[in-house]
Amino acid sequence: MIEAANPELAGPTVTTSGDHLPVLEGVHIATTVNGFVMTSAISQTYRNDSDDEIEVTYTFPLSTDAVLTDLKITINGKTLNAQVLPKKTAERDYEAAIESGDTPVMVQAGRPGLYNASIGNLLPGERLVIDIHTAQPLQEIDGTYRLRIPTVIAPNYGNAQRDGGLEPHQVPVTDLTAAHPFTLEVRLIGALSQGQLDSPTHSITESDADDQRVIRLTDPAYLDRDFILRIRPQQSARASALVAPHDKYTMGMVSFTPQFADSAHRSLALKVLVDCSGSMSGERIEQAKAALTELLMHLDADDRLSLTVFGSDARHLIPTLTPCTDTMIRRTRQVINQINADLGGTEMHEALETTYAIEGNTQACTPCDVLLITDGDIWNIDAVVASAITSNHRLFALGVGSAPGESLLTNLASQTGGLCDLLTQHEDMTAAVIRLFKRMRRGQALSVDIDWHSKPAWQSQLPRLTAPGETIHVFAALKQAPAALPIVQWQAGTTQYTEAIDSVTTCDAVVPLSAASRIKETTNAKKREALALEFQLISDTTNLLLVYERAEDKKANGEPVLKKIRQMLPKGWGGTSYQEISASMSISQNYPRVHHSMRVSSSERINYLSSGGMEDFEVPAFLRKSDDIAPSPNETEDDLFTPTIKGEVPYKLLTTLIGAILSGQTLDPNLIGNNKPLMAVWLACQDDAETPDQAFAVFILAFEMLLHPNLAATSGKSIPTSQLNKVRKYGDVKSEAAVVARYQDLKAAFPAVTLHGW
């Protein structure tokens, strides 16, 4: 029943199967913003239009700050509420309900910000609505509130099960033919309703209702990019205190936005690491280059800078921390102009390790900072964060794209004392870089003392770094309700400040927000589970479950067909056009299947494919590295800039060949790094085929046979006919003999290829 991505693959899973009915009718999000708290009701509507009883699984994103507070469903006129149970208990009861013919619904957490909903035994013609309620705190940064609502999961580099810890049914699959409608309503209450509004991601309309400001989407929208709303209130928000009772405790939340001066000039030892993998192609890499260009304008002569780009491996363009002289800045600007997203996969862990090792920090009093510019789309988060914590570097992350990897980037920043900024395609890069420099140069660890007039049984930890104009939230579990207004005092440097709090307001959302903060800080798994059960919150040890019990004559047979809801391709991902990719795009299923994921301009195809855009395809070690490749004509050695020329650009041999094929170029051995065996196989494919499409399909199929353990011949046996039948899915490839012959050619040319473990 589980439809899983191949665990041996490292590239993102992208498909164009188009063989599934649109089970997810659409998603509606109703959000209310009042002060520093945002609450949302997310309604997911599912309908079974097939003739089968089905089991639905849908992996969806939430903000990493969002706390899932409640779950209910509506089916056949009945509304049911979910209960939080220990994970193993919930999974056992879910399976038992399926076998008994009832309809269970279970929601479980994957990695931070990733959730999976499973619906068992949805009968033909039935509609089911899942209502998910969330709460999250908001930050004011430099006078602006930025609401971000994730809607889509981008294809991630790596293995979701091995590297990301997901279960097979949780692994998201991107489908270019998927189209999931999305509607939205945002209600602003209080002072924020009087602010200036704009959305860099969607066209919006405004109206007033009952002293509230209501925001809706103007045009039809889809789950293909995050929604962002920026609010600039008429004046900065005052400090606030919120409370709510829970059993024997009163949960409290104090929010304030410190403003402080720092006259000392703090020089920087800044190591910049830029993601140049294929998923960064197009507008994302242009965003990154714009950020780098802006960054140069804010560096001083006593700052020192290194610059590294990475994909499947890392290249140090400025290999040591180098003083930012006028000459160095001018030459760096030239190097930035030559950066492209052509370095293959996203091996971020190794790239960060090599960046930490860069030398040149001769001033012991100056901490080293790393600025990471990336879309963050990787599964191997735990290892990356663990090495960052021990690196003795502060990590500042600038996430770019329509669905940046928030979980990784916010975790990296918070765990190392840095900060994270996530920007979509149309946001101002200048303002973002200024914010980053403000955090690097002026950020401090503040000392905060809150007198609740009631001794806290627990109080949340403070952020390791705070910059002027950025909101701080402090949560607490109080033994009794505050008898007076809380007194907030904080210190920056040698100066002490007192925040004025006018009133204490009751807000139910404070209970789950405080409990979630406490769970996050608790390292003991049993204690986390006990807290999650007490406060009825989903966690890494608990799931949400409810069961719709059917009458005996309405029970299912207990053997549903699995339907996995596919993700839409995020706008602008992998070099596709931000403007052109939309849910309304139509792809004929009569074309060869491998071409369905490549309907982009010829100049973008190479980078798109190199990031894993081809279905069921991964490039092995012999194509990722070659010690005999000469440097490209654009690479020059310099005392400041020493590009890595040992090793070919990752994936370049294959992606250059594919790009040339698709764009109709005349092939020359130099195009593929003088790899004569590979060239010979391609020329043989041309001889076999009547059309370029046929040649391309034969070539890719032969590679799949070589690279995939499930498809490759072993121990001298012939390739199974059941696997060779796959060629028929490629449209006009009718002869299996050509594929077999080219497979044998590849196997002979590259006998050392390992079939497992890349």
N, C-alpha and C positions, 0 to 999 in steps of 0.2 A: 504493500500500500504506500510505501515511501518512495518518492521520486527524488533521488539525491544526485548532486553533482559528483562526478568521478573524483574520489579522494586523491588520486595521483596528480590531478591537474593543478597547476599553480596559477594559471591565468583566470580572469573573471569568466563567469558562466553567462554567455549571451546566446540566446536562441531566437529563431524566427519560426518556430514550429507551426503556430497558428492553428493547432489541432484541438483547441479547447474553447468551450463556450465561455462568454464573459460572466463568470459566477458572481464577481463583485460588481454590483450595479453602480455603486458610487459611494463617496464619503462626504459627509457634511460635518463641518466643525463650527460650533458656536462657542465663542470666547468672550469672557468678561474681564475687563481690566479695571481694577480699583486700587489706586496707590501703587504699592510695591508688589502686589499679588495678582497673578493671572490664573483664572480657572477656565477650563475648557470641557465641553461635552463633544466627544467624537463619535459620530454615528456611522457605522459601517453596515451597508445593506447588501445582503447576499440573496441570490435567487437561483434555484435549481431548475433550469429550463431543459434539462436532459431527461431521458427516460430511465436513468439509473438512480438508485440511492447513492448519495455521494458523501464523502468526508472532505471538508475544506480545511486547508491550512494556509495561513497568510502571515508573513513576517512583515512588520511595519515599524517605522521609526517614531520615536518621541524625543523631545529635547532631553539631554542628559540631566538637566535641572528639574524636569517634570516628574512629579510623583503620581503614580496611578492610584487613585483613591477609591474607585468604585467601578463595578461592572454589572450591567443588567442586559437581558435580552428580551426581545418581543417576538413571539412566534405563535401563529394561529390564535391571535387575540389575547394571549397570556403574556404577562411580564414577570420575569423572575430575576432575583438578585443573586449574585455570586458570593461565595465564601472563600476566604483564604485558608488553605490547608498546606501541611508539609508536602514538599514536592513529590515524594514517592507515593504518599497517600492519594494525592490528586491524580497522578498518572494511573494508579491502580484503579481508582473509581471511574476514571474516564474510559478506560478500556472495558471495564465491567458494564458500563452503561451502553457502550456500543454493542457488546455481545447480547445484552438483554433487549435490544431493539429500541432503546430510548435515545434521546438526542442530548449528548453532553456538549458543553462549551468550556474550553479551558484556555486560559491565557497565562503564558510563562515568560519570564525574562531571559534574554540571551545575554549578550554583553551589554554594558551600559548604553541606554538609548535605543535598544533593539528588543522588540517583543514579538511573540508569536501567538496568534489565535487559532485554535483548532475547533472545528465544528463537526461532530459525528452524526451520521444518519440524517442528513437533510433529504427529505423525500421529494420525488418529482413534483414540480409545480409549487413547492413551498418557498416562502420568503422569510428570512430571519434578519433581525436588526440587532446588532451589538452596540450598546451605548457604553463608551469608556469615558470616565471622568478623571480629569487630571488637575493638579495645582502646581504652580511653580512661582518662585520669587523672581522679581524683575530688578534689573540694575539701571540706574541712571549713570551714564558715562559722558562727561563733558556736556551736561545739559540735554542729553538725548536718551530717550528710552528706545530700545530696539527689540521689537517682538519678532521672534523667529519660530515658525511652525514647520517642522520637517514633514515631508510628504512622501519621499521616495528614497530608496536605498540604491546607491550607485554600485556598479560592478566593482568588487574589491579584489585586489591582488592577493594571491596566496590561497591557502586551503581553508575554507570556512570551518570544517570539522577539526582538522588537526591543529591549525593555527588559531582559529577563533573560538574553539570550544563549543560550536553549535552542534545540535543534533541534526541528523539527516533531513528531517522534515522542516527544520528551521532555516536551512540554507536558501537564501534568496536567489532567484533566477531572473535575469533580465530578458524581456521579450520585446523585440522591436514592433510587434503587431499588437501589443497590449494597449488598451485605452481605458483608463479609469477616471470617470468624471469626478470633479471636486468642487464643492461649494463651501462658502465661508461667510460667517457673520461675526464681527467684532464689535462689542459694546464697551465704550469708554465712559467711566463714571467719575464724577468729581473733577478735580483740577485738570486731569489729563484730557478731559473732553473739550477743553478750551485751547489745546495746543495745536501747533502746525503739524500736518500729517503728510506723509508720502510713502509710497511703496516702490522700491526699485525692481520688484519682481513681477507685479501684477497691476493691471488697470483696476482702480477702485472707484467707488462712488460713496458719498456721504449723505446722511440724513440725521435729523434730530427726532428723538422720541422720549418723552417722559424724563426730561433733563439728562438724557443720555445721548451720546453721539454714536451712531451706528454706521459701521463700515461694511460694505459688501463688494464682491467682485463684479466688475462691469461686464466682462466677457466670459464666455464659457471657458472653464479651466479644467486641468487634468493633474493627476498626481505625477508630475514630471519635473518639479522643482520646488524648493522650499519657499514658503510664503514669508515675506519680511515686511513689517510695518514699522516705520520710524516716527516717533512722537517727540516733538520739541515743545514742552510746556512753556507757558508764559513766564514762569519763574521756577527756580529749582525747588524740588520737593523738600519739605521740612522733615526732620526726624520723626519717626512714627513708632508706636508701641501697640502690638496686637496680642490678644490673649484668647484662649478658649479652654474650657474645662474638659478634663478627661479622667474619669475614675477618681483616683486619689490625688491627681496632680492638676495643676493649671499649666498649660503649655504657653510659652511666651515667645514673641519675635520682636526684636528691636532692629530697625533699619535706619541708617543715617549715611550721609554722603560727605565725607570729610574734605575740607579745603585747607591746604597748608602750603606754606612757602618753603622753598629750599634754595638758598642763594648759592650753595656750593656747586661748582661745576664738576660733574662726574664724567671722567673720560671713559671710553668704552673699549673693551677687547671683544670684538664682535665677529663671530664665525657664522657666515651666511651659507645655508644649505638649501638648494633649489631643486625641486622635483622636476625632472625632465623626462619622465616616463611617458609612454604613449597616451595614457589617459589625460595628460595635461595638454594635449594638442589643441590648436586653435585658440579660442579666446582665453583659456586658462593660462597658457604660457605667456600670452600677451599681457594678462593681468600681472603675472609674476615679474615680467620684464619692466612693466610700468612701476611696480613697487620698488624694484632694485634701482631704477633710475631716480625715483624720488628719494630713496634712502641716501644716495650719494650726496644730495643737496644738503643733508642735515649732519654730515660728518665733519668733524673738526680735525685740525692737524695733529692733535694729540690723541685722537682715536686710532685704533688699529683694526684692520679688517682682513679676513680671509674669505674666499669664495669657492664653494664646491657645488658641482651639479651631480645629480645621480639618476640612475634608472636601474638597470640590472647590476651595474657597478657604479663606483664613484670616481669623478674626475676633479682634481683640485686645480682650479683655474688660477687661484691665488693661494699657493700651498702653505704659506706661513702668515701669521698675524703681522701685517705690514702697515707702517705709518701712512696715514691718509694725506699725503702731500698732494699738491695740485696736479703734478704729473701722474701720480698713481690714480687719482680720481678720473683723470682724462682717459687713461688707458683702460681703466676698469669699465668705463662707459662704452668703449669700443668692444670690449669682450662681451658685455651684456647684449649688445646688438646681434651678436652671432649665436646666442643661445637658442636652441630649438628643443622641442619635445621629441627627441629621436633616440632615447637611450633605453628603450625596451620596457622591462618590468619595473616594479616598485620595490626594490630591495632596500627599504628604509633603515632597517636595523643596522646592517653593515655600513651604510653610508653615515649614519650618525656616529657609529663607533670610530670611523676614520676621522670624522670631524672633531670629535672630542680629543683625538690624539694630536691634532695640529699644534705645533709649538710656536713660541714667539711671545708668550706672556712674561716679559721681564719685570713687570711691575706687580709684585706679589699682592699689593693692596687692591688691585683692580680685578674684580671677579670676571670670569669669562662668560659671555652670553652666546647662545646659539639662536639665530633667527631661522626658523624652518618655514619655507614657503611651499605649500603642497595642497593637493586636494584631499589628502589624508585617507585615500581609499585603499586600506590594507586590512587584513585580518589579524596579523601577528602583533596585536596591540600589547599584550602582557609583557612580552620580551623587550619590546621597544621602551616601554615605560620603566621596566625594572632597570635596564642599563642606564637610562637617563637619570634615575634617582641616584645611582652610584657614581655618576660622571663628574660631580662637583661643578656642573654648569647650570645656569638658569636657561630654561627653554621658553622662547617666545615664538608662538605659532601664528602664521598668517594663512588661514584656510581660504582657498579660492574655488569658485565654481558654483553651480546651481544646487549642489547637494554635498557640501564638503564633509569630510569625516570628523564630525564633532566629537565623538567619543574619544578618539585617539588624541586629538589636538588639545582639548580642554584638560584631559588627564595629564598629558605631558607638561602642560603649563602649570597646573595647580600643584603637581607633585614635586616640582623643582623650584618653585618660587617665581616662575615667569607668568605670563598672561597670554591669552588667546584672543584673536579677532577673526571672525568668519565673514567673508565678503562674497556677495554675489556679483554677477558679471557687470552690472551697471552702477556699482557703488564707487564712491570717490576714493581712489587709492592714496591720494595726497593726504587726506584726513586720517586714513588708517595708519600710514607711516608716522605721521606726527604723534598719534596716540601711542604707538609703540615706543618711540623715542622718549616720550614723556614718562612712560612706565619704566624704561630702562634707566633713565638718568635721574628721575625724581621719585621713583617708587620706594616705599619704606615698609618695614614691618612695624605696624603701630602697636602701641600698648593701650589696651582698652579695659576700662573698669565700669561695670554696670551694677548699680545698686537697685535691685528689684524690690527691696523692702520685704523680701522673703527669700530665704536661703535656697539656691538652686540645688536640686538633686543631681543635675547634669547641665552643662552649658557647652555649646558647640565651640569648636576650635576657630581661631581667626585665620584669615588668609595670610600666607607667608609674605605677600607683597601687595601693597595698596598704593595706588597713585592718586594724586589730588583729583577730586571730582568723580570718584568711582564709589558706588554704593557698597556698604558692608552690611551683611545680615548676621545677627547673632540670635540663636535659638536656645531655649532653656526649658527644663522641666522644673516647675516650682512647687514647693510643698503646699503652698496656699496662694490664693489670688493676691496680687500686689495691693497693699493698703494705701499706697500713694503713687504718684507718677514716678516711673523709673528715672533715675539720674544716670546719664551717660557721660563719662569722662574719658578722654583719650589723649594720647601724647605722641607727637611726632618730633623726633629729635629731643630738644630740651624744652619745647613749648607744650603746655597743656591746654586743652580745650574742653568746654562743656557744651553738650548738645541740649537744646531746649525742646522738650516734649510737652505738647499742649494737652494731650488726652490719651486715654487707653481705650482702644476699640476692640470689641469682640469680633472675631473672624474664625469661622469653623475650619478654614484651610490651614490654620496654624498647627492644628494637631497632626495631620499627616506630614506637613513640611518639617516640623520639629522631629517627629519620629524617624522620618527618612534620613535626616541629617545624622541622627544618633546611630542608626543602623549602618550608615556608610562609614562612620568612625570606629565601629566595633569590629575587631579582628577575629574574635572567637565565633565560629560558625554556629554553635549551639545557642549562644546569646543572641546572635543576629536572628536566628529562627524564632526564638522566644519573643523578641521584640516585634518581629513581623507578624506573628500570630496575635500578639496582644493588640496591636494597632491595625490589624487586618490590612497589611500592605504586601504587595508582591515583592519578592526579593530573589536572590540567587538560591535560596533554600525553600521558598514557598511559591505556590501557584494559586491562581484564582480559578474556581470551578463552580459550575452549576449544572444541573441535570433537568431537562424537560422530560418528565415521565409521561409516556404515551399510553393511551388506552390499549387494551389487548388487541383489538381489531385494527389499530393504527400503528402497531409496532413495525419497525424495519426488520429486515432479515439478518442484520448484524454483519453483512459483508459489503460495506460501501466501497465505491470506486473513489480513489484519492484524486482530488483536484487541488493543485497548488496554484495560488494566485501569483501570477508573474509580475515583476516590477516593470514599470515603464523605463525607458532609457532617459536619464536626466538630460535636460537641455544642455548642449555644449560639451557633452562628455566625449572624450577621445577624439576631438577634432571635428565632431559634427557641429553643424551650425546651430547657434543658440536660437536664431530666428526660424530656421527651416524645420527643425525636428519638432513635430507636434503629434498629438494623439490622433489627428485626422489623417496622418500620412498613410498611404495605401501601398502595400507591397504585394504584388501578384505571387501566388504560390506556384505558378508555373515556371518561374525562373529557377535556375539552379540554386539550391538552398544556400550554398556557401556565399552567394552574391547578395542574399537578403540583408546581411549585416554590413554591407559596404556601400550603401547608396549615398555616398558622399563624393565631393569633388575629387578629381584625381590628385590634386596637390595635398589632400588630407588623408588619402587612403593608407599610405605607408604607416603614419603614426597611429591611425586608428587600429590597424591590424596588429601593430607591435604591442599594443596594450592589452591584447587578449580579445579583440573584437571578433575573431573567427570562432565559430562554434566548435567545441570539442577539439581544441588545438593548443598545444604547448610546444615551445621550442627547447630542444635538449642542450646539453652542455657543449656539444661540438659546434653548435651554431652561435652560442653565446660568447665564446672566447676563442681567439686565435692569436698566437704569439707572433705570427709572421706578417701581420697586416701593417702596411705602411700608413703613416699619418695622412690625413686629408690635406689638400692644398691650403685650407684655411687655418691649419694649426701651425703656429710658429713658436719657437722656443724663445724665452725671454727671462731675464733675471727675476722679474716679478711674476710672470705668468708661465707656468710650465704645465700645459695640458697633458693628461695621461695619454700616451700613445702606445703603451704596451697593452694589447688586447683590442679587438675590434669593438666598435659600438655595439652594445647588446642588441641581438635580434637583427642587426643590420644586413647580414647576408640574406636572410630569408625575406625580410620586409622590403628591402630594396628590390629584390627580384619580383615579389608580388606586386609592389607598386608599379614597377615597369610594365608588368603584364597587363594590369588593369588600365593603365593610362595609354597603352598602345605604343610604348616606346620600343625602339629597336634594341635588342639586348646585346650587350657586350660583356665579355668576361670581367672587365674592370668594374662593372656595375655591382658585381657580387664578390668583390674582393679577390679576384683571380681564383675563385674556388671552382676549379675545373670539373671535379666530379659532379658537383651540384649543377653546373652549367650543362654537363652532358645529359643528366637526367631530364632537365627542362627541355633541351633540344629534342630528346627522344619523345617527350610528351607532345611536343609540337608535331612531330612526325606521325604520332598515333592519331591525332585529332583532326577533325574537319573544321573546327571553329576554335577561336581563342577560349571560349567558355569551356569547351571540352578539354582543351589542354590544361587549363587551370584546374578544373575539377579532378582530372587524373592525377595531376601533380600533388594536390592537397590530399587526396585519398591515399596515395602511396605513402606520403609522410605520416598520415594517421596510422597506417598499418605498421610503420616502423616504430613510431613513438609510443603508441598506447599499448600497455600490457594486455588489455582485453582484446585487442585487434591484431596483435603481432603473432607471427608464426614462431613456434618454439620447438626446440629439439628436432629441427629438420622437417617438422610436419607441415602440411600445406595449410593455407589460410582457410578457416571454416567458411563454408558456403553461406551460412547464416549471417556472417559478418560482411562477406563480400556483397551480399544483397543490398548493402547500404548504398552502393553506387547508384542504384536506381532513384534514390532520393535527390540526386543531383541533376535531375532533369534529363539533359540530352546525352548523358554518358550511358551507353547501352552495352558496351563491351567490357566485361570483367577481365578479359585477358590482358588488356593494356595496363590496367591497374596492378595486376599481379606481376607483370614484367617490370614495371617501374619500381615496384616494391623490392623486387629482387636486386635491381640495379642499385638502389639506395643501400640495401643491406650489405652488398658487396663493397660499395664505396666507403661506407662508414661502419666497419665491423665492430668498432669499440663502443658503439652507442649502448648505454645502459638503459634498460627498459624500466627500471624502478628508481625512485628516489630523487628525481630532480625537483 
